[in-house]
Amino acid sequence: MNTLLNKLYSYQAWANKDLFEKLGALDREKHQAELHAILRLINHSCVVARIFVAHLSGTQHEYTADNTTEIPSLDELRALVASTDQWYLDYLRNASSTSLSETIPFVFTDGDKGYMSRDEMLTHVVVHSGYHRGEVGRILWQISITPPWDTFAVYLHQTEPARRLQGIAPQVNSA
């Protein structure tokens, strides 16, 4: 099924991969404080995504908060984010419109009750992740590092280059 959610999660996996490639080149000693803040942001985003994996799959998660005390290393986080991105892509590949509209009660880590449809949960996770990638990009700008070009339009045109040719009027020779 080729839905907007499928495209958004493919975009998210693409954007996360680009971000981790950029972070891999970061001078870890020179930018230790910034890298720590970046890893905390990405870990938070990943924890929230993993919590919603549990909600969507009807399983329990082990999180008591929306971040962990111990922050994974860059390489550990890269692997966890990639695995989480793949889980969502696989989930969407098999999801039907009917199942996506199903509503699910759950409990937030602070104990408050929640109730969302599956497609609302999926939308929340992808939007939440994009928000925090934007925060990471801002940190990179502050240390004079150009962040990856993280936009949905760029993703669509890089992964489907024929889009660049659509809607272009042929040149008319006026001679």
C-alpha positions as CSV (number, residue, x, y, z in Angstrom):
1,M,0.0,0.0,0.0
2,N,1.5,3.3,-1.1
3,T,0.0,5.8,1.4
4,L,1.2,9.2,2.6
5,L,2.2,7.5,5.9
6,N,4.4,5.0,3.9
7,K,6.1,8.0,2.2
8,L,6.5,9.9,5.4
9,Y,8.2,6.9,7.1
10,S,10.4,6.3,4.1
11,Y,11.4,10.0,4.3
12,Q,12.0,9.6,8.0
13,A,14.4,6.7,7.5
14,W,16.2,8.6,4.8
15,A,16.5,11.7,7.0
16,N,17.7,9.8,10.0
17,K,20.3,8.0,7.9
18,D,21.6,11.4,6.5
19,L,21.6,12.8,10.0
20,F,23.7,10.0,11.4
21,E,26.1,10.2,8.5
22,K,26.6,13.9,9.4
23,L,27.0,13.2,13.1
24,G,29.5,10.5,12.4
25,A,31.9,13.2,11.0
26,L,31.5,15.4,14.0
27,D,34.6,16.1,16.1
28,R,33.5,14.3,19.2
29,E,36.1,15.9,21.5
30,K,35.6,19.5,20.2
31,H,31.8,19.3,20.3
32,Q,31.3,17.0,23.3
33,A,28.6,19.1,25.0
34,E,26.7,19.6,21.7
35,L,27.0,15.9,20.8
36,H,25.6,15.0,24.3
37,A,22.6,17.3,23.8
38,I,22.1,15.9,20.3
39,L,22.2,12.3,21.5
40,R,19.7,13.1,24.3
41,L,17.3,14.6,21.7
42,I,17.6,11.7,19.3
43,N,17.3,9.2,22.2
44,H,14.1,10.9,23.4
45,S,12.6,10.8,20.0
46,C,13.5,7.1,19.6
47,V,12.2,6.3,23.1
48,V,8.8,7.9,22.2
49,A,8.8,5.9,18.9
50,R,9.5,2.7,20.7
51,I,6.7,3.4,23.2
52,F,4.3,3.8,20.3
53,V,5.6,0.6,18.8
54,A,4.4,-1.1,22.0
55,H,1.0,0.7,21.8
56,L,0.6,-0.2,18.1
57,S,1.6,-3.8,18.6
58,G,-0.4,-4.3,21.9
59,T,2.7,-5.1,23.9
60,Q,4.3,-3.6,27.0
61,H,7.3,-1.3,26.8
62,E,10.0,-1.0,29.5
63,Y,10.1,2.8,29.6
64,T,9.1,4.8,32.7
65,A,9.9,8.1,31.1
66,D,10.2,9.6,27.6
67,N,14.0,9.4,27.8
68,T,16.5,7.2,29.5
69,T,19.0,8.0,32.1
70,E,21.8,6.4,30.2
71,I,22.2,7.7,26.7
72,P,23.4,5.3,24.1
73,S,26.5,6.0,22.1
74,L,26.2,7.4,18.6
75,D,26.7,4.0,17.0
76,E,24.2,2.3,19.4
77,L,21.6,5.0,18.7
78,R,22.1,4.8,15.0
79,A,21.4,1.1,15.1
80,L,18.4,1.5,17.4
81,V,16.9,4.3,15.2
82,A,17.4,2.3,12.0
83,S,15.8,-0.7,13.5
84,T,12.8,1.4,14.8
85,D,12.5,3.0,11.4
86,Q,12.4,-0.4,9.8
87,W,9.8,-1.6,12.2
88,Y,7.5,1.2,11.2
89,L,8.1,0.6,7.5
90,D,7.2,-3.1,7.9
91,Y,4.2,-2.2,10.0
92,L,2.8,0.2,7.4
93,R,3.5,-2.3,4.6
94,N,1.0,-4.7,6.2
95,A,-1.5,-2.1,7.6
96,S,-5.0,-1.8,6.1
97,S,-7.1,1.4,6.1
98,T,-9.5,-0.3,8.5
99,S,-6.7,-1.1,11.0
100,L,-5.2,2.4,10.8
101,S,-8.6,3.9,11.8
102,E,-8.8,1.7,14.9
103,T,-8.5,3.6,18.1
104,I,-6.4,2.3,21.0
105,P,-6.4,3.3,24.7
106,F,-3.0,3.5,26.3
107,V,-1.2,5.1,29.3
108,F,1.5,7.8,28.9
109,T,4.7,7.3,30.9
110,D,3.5,10.0,33.3
111,G,0.4,7.9,34.1
112,D,-2.1,10.0,32.1
113,K,-4.5,8.0,29.9
114,G,-4.5,8.4,26.2
115,Y,-6.7,7.3,23.3
116,M,-5.6,7.7,19.7
117,S,-6.2,6.0,16.4
118,R,-3.4,4.0,14.8
119,D,-3.0,6.6,12.1
120,E,-2.9,9.4,14.7
121,M,-0.2,7.5,16.6
122,L,1.8,7.1,13.4
123,T,1.4,10.7,12.5
124,H,2.5,11.8,16.0
125,V,5.6,9.7,15.8
126,V,6.8,10.9,12.4
127,V,6.0,14.6,13.2
128,H,7.6,14.3,16.7
129,S,10.8,12.9,15.1
130,G,11.0,15.7,12.5
131,Y,10.6,18.3,15.3
132,H,13.6,16.9,17.1
133,R,15.7,16.5,14.0
134,G,15.1,20.2,13.5
135,E,16.4,20.9,17.0
136,V,19.5,18.8,16.2
137,G,19.9,20.8,13.0
138,R,19.8,24.0,15.0
139,I,22.6,22.8,17.3
140,L,24.6,21.9,14.2
141,W,24.2,25.4,12.8
142,Q,25.3,26.9,16.1
143,I,28.6,25.1,15.8
144,S,29.0,26.1,12.2
145,I,28.1,22.7,10.7
146,T,25.6,22.6,7.9
147,P,22.9,20.0,8.8
148,P,21.5,17.6,6.2
149,W,18.9,19.0,3.9
150,D,16.0,17.5,5.8
151,T,12.8,18.2,3.9
152,F,10.1,16.0,2.5
153,A,10.3,17.8,-0.9
154,V,14.0,17.1,-1.2
155,Y,13.4,13.5,-0.3
156,L,10.7,13.0,-2.9
157,H,12.8,14.6,-5.6
158,Q,16.0,12.7,-4.7
159,T,14.2,9.3,-4.5
160,E,12.0,10.0,-7.6
161,P,14.1,12.2,-9.9
162,A,11.5,12.0,-12.7
163,R,9.4,14.4,-10.6
164,R,11.8,17.2,-11.7
165,L,10.7,16.7,-15.3
166,Q,7.0,16.8,-14.7
167,G,5.1,20.0,-15.4
168,I,8.0,21.6,-17.3
169,A,6.8,23.4,-20.4
170,P,8.8,22.6,-23.6
171,Q,11.0,25.5,-24.8
172,V,9.4,27.4,-27.6
173,N,11.6,28.7,-30.3
174,S,10.4,32.2,-31.2
175,A,12.6,32.5,-34.3
